[in-house]
């Protein structure tokens, strides 16, 4: 009987040590300094995935960021900036087949950026009525097809709209300076 009691006592003591060590390891969180006299603990490799999963779960349950602290996404660029990008296309052209595709797409993209900037400008789209109409006419003519073949087919119209807008903007320096 003393042997059975000793085994029970030893089993109970082992269980208490295991429970106590579990309790101690769970009582401190990440970034919590151990109390004086505590020995540093080491996470066993098998426990590392569980710790990573617990961290990921804690991150997923955190409150979303306060919308008032999030920087607003930038809106359309200013007319002067969009116009400067369009003017930069004057230094390029259809000198080689590969460059021609890039150039025509660049002019089209810059016209799209200028269109958005003019529509968002505080002066309102009515101030930019003519350039917006020229861009809308070009879009209609392209029919939504911005393939190289279609842009090449309408190259004169595309470059003509760019040049007309350039001339119009030169007559309205307050819009880009």
MDAnalysis code that builds the backbone (N, CA, C; Angstrom):
import MDAnalysis as mda
import numpy as np

u = mda.Universe.empty(531, n_residues=177, atom_resindex=np.repeat(np.arange(177), 3), trajectory=True)
u.add_TopologyAttr("name", ["N", "CA", "C"] * 177)
u.add_TopologyAttr("resid", np.arange(1, 178))
u.add_TopologyAttr("resname", ["UNK", "UNK", "UNK", "UNK", "UNK", "UNK", "UNK", "UNK", "UNK", "UNK", "UNK", "UNK", "UNK", "UNK", "UNK", "UNK", "UNK", "UNK", "UNK", "UNK", "UNK", "UNK", "UNK", "UNK", "UNK", "UNK", "UNK", "UNK", "UNK", "UNK", "UNK", "UNK", "UNK", "UNK", "UNK", "UNK", "UNK", "UNK", "UNK", "UNK", "UNK", "UNK", "UNK", "UNK", "UNK", "UNK", "UNK", "UNK", "UNK", "UNK", "UNK", "UNK", "UNK", "UNK", "UNK", "UNK", "UNK", "UNK", "UNK", "UNK", "UNK", "UNK", "UNK", "UNK", "UNK", "UNK", "UNK", "UNK", "UNK", "UNK", "UNK", "UNK", "UNK", "UNK", "UNK", "UNK", "UNK", "UNK", "UNK", "UNK", "UNK", "UNK", "UNK", "UNK", "UNK", "UNK", "UNK", "UNK", "UNK", "UNK", "UNK", "UNK", "UNK", "UNK", "UNK", "UNK", "UNK", "UNK", "UNK", "UNK", "UNK", "UNK", "UNK", "UNK", "UNK", "UNK", "UNK", "UNK", "UNK", "UNK", "UNK", "UNK", "UNK", "UNK", "UNK", "UNK", "UNK", "UNK", "UNK", "UNK", "UNK", "UNK", "UNK", "UNK", "UNK", "UNK", "UNK", "UNK", "UNK", "UNK", "UNK", "UNK", "UNK", "UNK", "UNK", "UNK", "UNK", "UNK", "UNK", "UNK", "UNK", "UNK", "UNK", "UNK", "UNK", "UNK", "UNK", "UNK", "UNK", "UNK", "UNK", "UNK", "UNK", "UNK", "UNK", "UNK", "UNK", "UNK", "UNK", "UNK", "UNK", "UNK", "UNK", "UNK", "UNK", "UNK", "UNK", "UNK", "UNK", "UNK", "UNK", "UNK", "UNK", "UNK", "UNK", "UNK", "UNK"])
u.atoms.positions = np.array([
    [0.793, -1.175, 0.000],
    [0.000, 0.000, 0.000],
    [0.851, 1.261, 0.000],
    [1.907, 1.273, 0.663],
    [2.786, 2.423, 0.662],
    [3.340, 2.693, -0.724],
    [3.550, 1.636, -1.489],
    [4.014, 1.811, -2.862],
    [2.929, 2.493, -3.712],
    [1.709, 2.118, -3.571],
    [0.600, 2.714, -4.322],
    [0.430, 4.162, -3.918],
    [0.556, 4.428, -2.602],
    [0.444, 5.821, -2.139],
    [1.593, 6.663, -2.692],
    [2.742, 6.107, -2.714],
    [3.903, 6.842, -3.208],
    [3.743, 7.151, -4.693],
    [3.240, 6.169, -5.427],
    [3.022, 6.420, -6.853],
    [1.963, 7.482, -7.067],
    [0.890, 7.404, -6.285],
    [-0.152, 8.421, -6.408],
    [0.385, 9.805, -6.046],
    [1.140, 9.889, -5.016],
    [1.708, 11.161, -4.585],
    [2.657, 11.706, -5.641],
    [3.466, 10.808, -6.208],
    [4.391, 11.230, -7.251],
    [3.631, 11.679, -8.491],
    [2.572, 10.952, -8.863],
    [1.751, 11.331, -10.020],
    [1.071, 12.668, -9.794],
    [0.572, 12.888, -8.582],
    [-0.097, 14.152, -8.254],
    [0.908, 15.300, -8.284],
    [2.100, 15.041, -7.765],
    [3.130, 16.080, -7.761],
    [3.547, 16.420, -9.195],
    [3.673, 15.394, -10.029],
    [4.047, 15.620, -11.423],
    [2.969, 16.413, -12.142],
    [1.710, 16.066, -11.873],
    [0.600, 16.791, -12.464],
    [0.595, 18.249, -12.010],
    [0.859, 18.485, -10.730],
    [0.893, 19.854, -10.195],
    [2.024, 20.664, -10.843],
    [3.173, 20.058, -11.030],
    [4.307, 20.750, -11.656],
    [3.966, 21.101, -13.102],
    [3.342, 20.159, -13.807],
    [2.971, 20.414, -15.193],
    [1.929, 21.533, -15.287],
    [0.935, 21.489, -14.411],
    [-0.086, 22.546, -14.395],
    [0.509, 23.890, -14.019],
    [1.383, 23.907, -13.036],
    [2.000, 25.159, -12.599],
    [2.857, 25.757, -13.711],
    [3.602, 24.900, -14.398],
    [4.447, 25.429, -15.481],
    [3.588, 25.937, -16.639],
    [2.466, 25.254, -16.908],
    [1.544, 25.745, -17.933],
    [0.978, 27.094, -17.557],
    [0.579, 27.204, -16.305],
    [-0.001, 28.461, -15.821],
    [1.011, 29.591, -15.913],
    [2.246, 29.325, -15.539],
    [3.274, 30.353, -15.604],
    [3.582, 30.762, -17.036],
    [3.619, 29.803, -17.934],
    [3.942, 30.146, -19.314],
    [2.808, 30.906, -19.975],
    [1.595, 30.735, -19.512],
    [0.450, 31.430, -20.096],
    [0.177, 32.771, -19.439],
    [0.736, 33.001, -18.234],
    [0.395, 34.225, -17.525],
    [1.049, 35.452, -18.129],
    [2.138, 35.316, -18.827],
    [2.807, 36.456, -19.460],
    [2.527, 36.455, -20.936],
    [2.324, 37.634, -21.507],
    [2.096, 37.739, -22.944],
    [3.367, 38.118, -23.644],
    [3.288, 38.215, -24.959],
    [4.469, 38.661, -25.687],
    [4.810, 40.082, -25.271],
    [6.058, 40.314, -25.037],
    [6.481, 41.654, -24.647],
    [6.372, 41.874, -23.151],
    [5.910, 40.889, -22.376],
    [5.818, 41.020, -20.934],
    [7.120, 40.527, -20.339],
    [7.712, 41.338, -19.485],
    [8.970, 40.956, -18.869],
    [8.698, 39.958, -17.759],
    [9.537, 38.942, -17.616],
    [9.356, 37.993, -16.528],
    [9.650, 38.659, -15.189],
    [9.012, 38.170, -14.141],
    [9.224, 38.761, -12.824],
    [10.606, 38.360, -12.311],
    [11.073, 39.071, -11.290],
    [12.410, 38.837, -10.760],
    [12.534, 37.406, -10.278],
    [13.622, 36.788, -10.571],
    [13.881, 35.437, -10.127],
    [13.348, 34.381, -11.074],
    [12.572, 34.753, -12.055],
    [12.031, 33.774, -12.987],
    [13.103, 33.387, -13.987],
    [13.121, 32.145, -14.314],
    [14.093, 31.711, -15.295],
    [13.514, 31.932, -16.684],
    [14.351, 32.267, -17.638],
    [13.820, 32.480, -18.983],
    [13.237, 31.181, -19.529],
    [12.120, 31.310, -20.231],
    [11.496, 30.135, -20.809],
    [11.829, 30.062, -22.267],
    [11.799, 28.876, -22.771],
    [12.126, 28.665, -24.171],
    [10.978, 27.907, -24.807],
    [10.510, 28.397, -25.942],
    [9.415, 27.742, -26.628],
    [9.983, 26.574, -27.403],
    [9.371, 25.426, -27.199],
    [9.812, 24.245, -27.928],
    [9.441, 24.395, -29.384],
    [10.230, 23.847, -30.303],
    [9.921, 23.962, -31.723],
    [8.524, 23.485, -32.068],
    [8.025, 22.468, -31.389],
    [6.686, 21.977, -31.690],
    [5.623, 22.995, -31.307],
    [5.927, 23.854, -30.329],
    [4.956, 24.842, -29.886],
    [4.981, 26.089, -30.758],
    [6.017, 26.296, -31.537],
    [6.137, 27.511, -32.344],
    [4.985, 27.691, -33.326],
    [4.544, 26.671, -34.082],
    [3.424, 26.874, -34.995],
    [2.153, 27.284, -34.260],
    [1.926, 26.717, -33.072],
    [0.740, 27.093, -32.311],
    [0.831, 28.549, -31.893],
    [2.019, 28.993, -31.506],
    [2.202, 30.383, -31.115],
    [1.958, 31.294, -32.308],
    [2.463, 30.930, -33.482],
    [2.250, 31.732, -34.682],
    [0.767, 31.781, -35.031],
    [0.089, 30.652, -34.878],
    [-1.348, 30.617, -35.175],
    [-2.113, 31.485, -34.194],
    [-1.717, 31.446, -32.910],
    [-2.390, 32.277, -31.917],
    [-2.161, 33.753, -32.201],
    [-0.946, 34.112, -32.621],
    [-0.649, 35.498, -32.963],
    [-1.471, 35.941, -34.165],
    [-1.567, 35.089, -35.173],
    [-2.356, 35.425, -36.358],
    [-3.819, 35.587, -36.008],
    [-4.327, 34.715, -35.121],
    [-5.731, 34.823, -34.719],
    [-5.968, 36.108, -33.943],
    [-5.018, 36.477, -33.078],
    [-5.167, 37.713, -32.323],
    [-5.138, 38.916, -33.252],
    [-4.290, 38.883, -34.265],
    [-4.211, 39.981, -35.223],
    [-5.505, 40.106, -36.014],
    [-6.085, 38.968, -36.383],
    [-7.310, 38.974, -37.180],
    [-8.504, 39.513, -36.401],
    [-8.450, 39.403, -35.056],
    [-9.593, 39.872, -34.265],
    [-9.437, 41.298, -33.769],
    [-8.332, 41.934, -34.109],
    [-8.134, 43.322, -33.694],
    [-9.123, 44.229, -34.397],
    [-9.377, 45.354, -33.779],
    [-10.294, 46.337, -34.341],
    [-9.733, 46.893, -35.643],
    [-10.586, 47.172, -36.649],
    [-10.088, 47.784, -37.879],
    [-9.587, 49.195, -37.607],
    [-8.752, 49.656, -38.481],
    [-8.175, 50.986, -38.343],
    [-9.271, 52.040, -38.400],
    [-9.134, 53.042, -37.542],
    [-10.086, 54.142, -37.507],
    [-10.039, 54.874, -38.842],
    [-11.185, 55.008, -39.554],
    [-11.175, 55.652, -40.874],
    [-10.655, 57.080, -40.843],
    [-10.781, 57.763, -39.701],
    [-10.318, 59.154, -39.653],
    [-8.800, 59.243, -39.638],
    [-8.121, 58.125, -39.347],
    [-6.659, 58.152, -39.326],
    [-6.041, 57.638, -40.611],
    [-6.841, 57.108, -41.497],
    [-6.336, 56.589, -42.764],
    [-6.210, 57.751, -43.752],
    [-5.057, 57.822, -44.403],
    [-4.841, 58.889, -45.383],
    [-5.787, 58.668, -46.571],
    [-6.439, 59.723, -47.033],
    [-7.344, 59.554, -48.173],
    [-6.565, 59.194, -49.418],
    [-7.187, 58.409, -50.269],
    [-6.513, 58.053, -51.511],
    [-6.474, 59.296, -52.398],
    [-5.378, 59.455, -53.100],
    [-5.286, 60.644, -53.935],
    [-6.303, 60.575, -55.066],
    [-6.910, 61.698, -55.336],
    [-7.880, 61.764, -56.423],
    [-7.154, 61.987, -57.730],
    [-7.887, 62.421, -58.722],
    [-7.239, 62.707, -60.004],
    [-6.161, 63.775, -59.820],
    [-5.150, 63.685, -60.656],
    [-4.090, 64.679, -60.551],
    [-4.594, 66.040, -61.006],
    [-3.823, 67.043, -60.736],
    [-4.199, 68.397, -61.135],
    [-4.037, 68.544, -62.646],
    [-4.789, 69.463, -63.205],
    [-4.759, 69.690, -64.648],
    [-3.347, 70.017, -65.106],
    [-2.654, 70.851, -64.366],
    [-1.302, 71.249, -64.794],
    [-0.376, 70.046, -64.852],
    [-0.507, 69.107, -63.876],
    [0.354, 67.931, -63.860],
    [0.011, 66.984, -65.021],
    [-1.277, 66.783, -65.240],
    [-1.708, 65.913, -66.345],
    [-1.298, 66.517, -67.686],
    [-1.406, 67.827, -67.807],
    [-1.013, 68.490, -69.050],
    [0.496, 68.378, -69.268],
    [1.277, 68.484, -68.191],
    [2.733, 68.349, -68.305],
    [3.107, 66.957, -68.812],
    [2.397, 65.933, -68.353],
    [2.658, 64.577, -68.836],
    [2.330, 64.460, -70.320],
    [1.239, 65.082, -70.721],
    [0.862, 65.043, -72.137],
    [1.904, 65.784, -72.978],
    [2.369, 66.918, -72.490],
    [3.385, 67.672, -73.231],
    [4.684, 66.884, -73.370],
    [4.965, 66.030, -72.410],
    [6.198, 65.237, -72.467],
    [6.191, 64.262, -73.634],
    [5.027, 63.995, -74.197],
    [4.968, 63.083, -75.348],
    [5.519, 63.742, -76.610],
    [5.722, 65.056, -76.589],
    [6.291, 65.740, -77.754],
    [7.740, 65.321, -77.999],
    [8.383, 64.756, -76.980],
    [9.777, 64.320, -77.120],
    [9.882, 62.886, -77.605],
    [8.758, 62.275, -77.948],
    [8.744, 60.874, -78.349],
    [7.972, 60.742, -79.653],
    [7.924, 59.565, -80.202],
    [7.189, 59.367, -81.452],
    [7.236, 57.924, -81.901],
    [6.762, 57.683, -83.092],
    [6.726, 56.334, -83.679],
    [7.983, 56.086, -84.502],
    [9.125, 56.117, -83.847],
    [10.388, 55.930, -84.561],
    [10.682, 54.470, -84.852],
    [10.237, 53.568, -83.983],
    [10.404, 52.126, -84.195],
    [9.078, 51.445, -83.864],
    [8.827, 50.257, -84.413],
    [7.549, 49.586, -84.129],
    [7.290, 49.378, -82.642],
    [8.268, 48.941, -81.878],
    [8.091, 48.743, -80.438],
    [7.834, 50.044, -79.719],
    [8.550, 51.074, -80.098],
    [8.368, 52.377, -79.468],
    [7.042, 52.997, -79.876],
    [6.589, 52.742, -81.079],
    [5.345, 53.315, -81.570],
    [4.163, 52.849, -80.714],
    [4.128, 51.565, -80.387],
    [3.050, 51.043, -79.544],
    [3.077, 51.719, -78.177],
    [4.268, 51.833, -77.607],
    [4.413, 52.502, -76.313],
    [3.956, 53.961, -76.398],
    [4.418, 54.658, -77.423],
    [4.108, 56.070, -77.596],
    [2.611, 56.318, -77.742],
    [1.959, 55.559, -78.609],
    [0.522, 55.774, -78.835],
    [-0.292, 55.456, -77.578],
    [0.072, 54.398, -76.870],
    [-0.607, 54.080, -75.615],
    [-0.349, 55.150, -74.566],
    [0.839, 55.690, -74.561],
    [1.174, 56.752, -73.610],
    [0.339, 57.998, -73.882],
    [0.208, 58.393, -75.131],
    [-0.609, 59.562, -75.471],
    [-2.062, 59.308, -75.054],
    [-2.573, 58.123, -75.354],
    [-3.947, 57.793, -74.981],
    [-4.136, 57.825, -73.467],
    [-3.196, 57.237, -72.719],
    [-3.276, 57.247, -71.256],
    [-3.206, 58.670, -70.714],
    [-2.308, 59.481, -71.279],
    [-2.179, 60.865, -70.817],
    [-3.433, 61.673, -71.103],
    [-4.071, 61.417, -72.239],
    [-5.341, 62.094, -72.537],
    [-6.420, 61.665, -71.537],
    [-6.409, 60.391, -71.159],
    [-7.354, 59.912, -70.149],
    [-7.125, 60.570, -68.802],
    [-5.870, 60.718, -68.415],
    [-5.542, 61.401, -67.153],
    [-5.940, 62.862, -67.182],
    [-5.718, 63.507, -68.308],
    [-6.100, 64.908, -68.447],
    [-7.617, 65.059, -68.403],
    [-8.319, 64.137, -69.023],
    [-9.780, 64.133, -69.007],
    [-10.287, 64.061, -67.559],
    [-9.753, 63.136, -66.771],
    [-10.169, 62.979, -65.369],
    [-9.826, 64.222, -64.558],
    [-8.653, 64.795, -64.796],
    [-8.238, 65.987, -64.060],
    [-9.135, 67.181, -64.385],
    [-9.482, 67.343, -65.656],
    [-10.353, 68.456, -66.050],
    [-11.752, 68.306, -65.453],
    [-12.258, 67.091, -65.416],
    [-13.591, 66.858, -64.846],
    [-13.614, 67.074, -63.343],
    [-12.471, 66.844, -62.664],
    [-12.398, 66.999, -61.214],
    [-11.941, 68.389, -60.790],
    [-11.542, 69.216, -61.731],
    [-11.025, 70.547, -61.405],
    [-12.110, 71.407, -60.757],
    [-11.728, 72.246, -59.781],
    [-12.705, 73.122, -59.128],
    [-13.450, 74.058, -60.093],
    [-12.852, 74.380, -61.227],
    [-13.531, 75.251, -62.193],
    [-14.707, 74.539, -62.863],
    [-14.700, 73.230, -62.775],
    [-15.786, 72.441, -63.353],
    [-15.527, 72.074, -64.795],
    [-16.200, 71.021, -65.265],
    [-15.985, 70.548, -66.635],
    [-16.428, 71.559, -67.699],
    [-17.336, 72.465, -67.356],
    [-17.793, 73.452, -68.342],
    [-16.632, 74.343, -68.797],
    [-15.685, 74.594, -67.893],
    [-14.528, 75.422, -68.250],
    [-13.676, 74.732, -69.318],
    [-13.663, 73.396, -69.296],
    [-12.842, 72.622, -70.222],
    [-13.716, 71.960, -71.294],
    [-14.782, 72.599, -71.664],
    [-15.758, 72.006, -72.576],
    [-15.137, 71.517, -73.879],
    [-14.336, 72.347, -74.534],
    [-13.755, 71.943, -75.820],
    [-12.777, 70.772, -75.703],
    [-11.779, 70.856, -74.815],
    [-10.859, 69.708, -74.721],
    [-11.576, 68.410, -74.329],
    [-12.552, 68.502, -73.431],
    [-13.285, 67.303, -73.035],
    [-14.078, 66.735, -74.213],
    [-14.613, 67.610, -75.043],
    [-15.357, 67.154, -76.224],
    [-14.412, 66.473, -77.219],
    [-13.202, 67.003, -77.388],
    [-12.244, 66.393, -78.310],
    [-11.836, 64.994, -77.827],
    [-11.619, 64.866, -76.520],
    [-11.245, 63.566, -75.957],
    [-12.404, 62.584, -76.090],
    [-13.629, 63.047, -75.826],
    [-14.806, 62.180, -75.956],
    [-14.979, 61.724, -77.407],
    [-14.748, 62.630, -78.354],
    [-14.848, 62.277, -79.774],
    [-13.814, 61.229, -80.154],
    [-12.603, 61.368, -79.641],
    [-11.545, 60.394, -79.903],
    [-11.927, 59.032, -79.333],
    [-12.410, 59.033, -78.093],
    [-12.823, 57.759, -77.471],
    [-13.914, 57.086, -78.298],
    [-14.847, 57.883, -78.765],
    [-15.935, 57.338, -79.579],
    [-15.382, 56.721, -80.855],
    [-14.452, 57.419, -81.459],
    [-13.858, 56.937, -82.703],
    [-13.052, 55.656, -82.485],
    [-12.382, 55.556, -81.334],
    [-11.599, 54.362, -81.032],
    [-12.506, 53.188, -80.663],
    [-13.704, 53.477, -80.237],
    [-14.671, 52.425, -79.905],
    [-14.245, 51.511, -78.771],
    [-13.450, 52.006, -77.853],
    [-13.002, 51.189, -76.732],
    [-11.871, 50.242, -77.068],
    [-11.401, 50.266, -78.303],
    [-10.326, 49.373, -78.738],
    [-8.995, 50.114, -78.643],
    [-8.195, 49.742, -77.657],
    [-6.899, 50.400, -77.504],
    [-5.748, 49.499, -77.960],
    [-6.058, 48.585, -78.865],
    [-5.005, 47.730, -79.420],
    [-4.072, 48.588, -80.273],
    [-2.859, 48.113, -80.429],
    [-1.892, 48.858, -81.235],
    [-2.402, 49.078, -82.654],
    [-3.017, 48.051, -83.224],
    [-3.508, 48.167, -84.596],
    [-4.529, 49.298, -84.719],
    [-5.436, 49.384, -83.741],
    [-6.462, 50.431, -83.791],
    [-5.865, 51.811, -83.518],
    [-4.938, 51.877, -82.575],
    [-4.300, 53.171, -82.299],
    [-3.471, 53.634, -83.496],
    [-2.799, 52.701, -84.135],
    [-2.008, 53.055, -85.324],
    [-2.925, 53.549, -86.438],
    [-4.073, 52.897, -86.592],
    [-5.056, 53.300, -87.603],
    [-5.577, 54.720, -87.327],
    [-5.707, 55.075, -86.043],
    [-6.220, 56.397, -85.659],
    [-5.109, 57.318, -85.132],
    [-3.878, 57.026, -85.520],
    [-2.735, 57.791, -85.022],
    [-2.884, 59.289, -85.298],
    [-3.275, 59.659, -86.506],
    [-3.400, 61.079, -86.840],
    [-4.428, 61.761, -85.940],
    [-5.535, 61.093, -85.700],
    [-6.589, 61.658, -84.830],
    [-6.088, 61.779, -83.397],
    [-5.395, 60.755, -82.908],
    [-4.864, 60.755, -81.548],
    [-3.869, 61.901, -81.347],
    [-2.938, 62.032, -82.268],
    [-1.941, 63.103, -82.176],
    [-2.600, 64.463, -82.412],
    [-3.598, 64.494, -83.287],
    [-4.319, 65.747, -83.539],
    [-5.041, 66.251, -82.298],
    [-5.660, 65.350, -81.539],
    [-6.337, 65.757, -80.288],
    [-5.302, 66.273, -79.298],
    [-4.177, 65.580, -79.194],
    [-3.114, 66.045, -78.304],
    [-2.685, 67.463, -78.686],
    [-2.476, 67.704, -79.989],
    [-2.008, 69.010, -80.450],
    [-3.070, 70.099, -80.260],
    [-4.337, 69.763, -80.488],
    [-5.418, 70.743, -80.279],
    [-5.515, 71.131, -78.813],
    [-5.397, 70.141, -77.931],
    [-5.444, 70.432, -76.493],
    [-4.252, 71.270, -76.088],
    [-3.096, 70.991, -76.651],
    [-1.917, 71.790, -76.354],
    [-2.140, 73.250, -76.751],
    [-2.675, 73.466, -77.937],
    [-2.942, 74.833, -78.385],
    [-3.983, 75.506, -77.492],
    [-5.021, 74.771, -77.110],
    [-6.063, 75.338, -76.249],
    [-5.480, 75.712, -74.891],
    [-4.659, 74.850, -74.325],
    [-4.058, 75.114, -73.010],
    [-3.095, 76.300, -73.077],
    [-2.397, 76.463, -74.202],
    [-1.503, 77.614, -74.335],
    [-2.299, 78.918, -74.261],
    [-3.544, 78.882, -74.677],
    [-4.414, 80.057, -74.560],
    [-5.040, 80.213, -73.190],
    [-4.825, 79.258, -72.302],
    [-5.368, 79.298, -70.940],
    [-4.260, 78.994, -69.943],
    [-3.237, 79.846, -69.882],
    [-2.085, 79.547, -69.026],
    [-2.436, 79.445, -67.539],
    [-3.538, 80.046, -67.106],
    [-3.920, 79.972, -65.693],
    [-4.285, 78.537, -65.285],
    [-4.557, 77.692, -66.264],
    [-4.938, 76.306, -65.968],
    [-3.752, 75.376, -65.763],
    [-2.564, 75.818, -66.140],
    [-1.443, 74.901, -65.993],
    [-0.203, 75.536, -65.368],
    [-0.315, 76.726, -64.867],
    [0.857, 77.332, -64.205],
    [0.626, 77.488, -62.754],
])
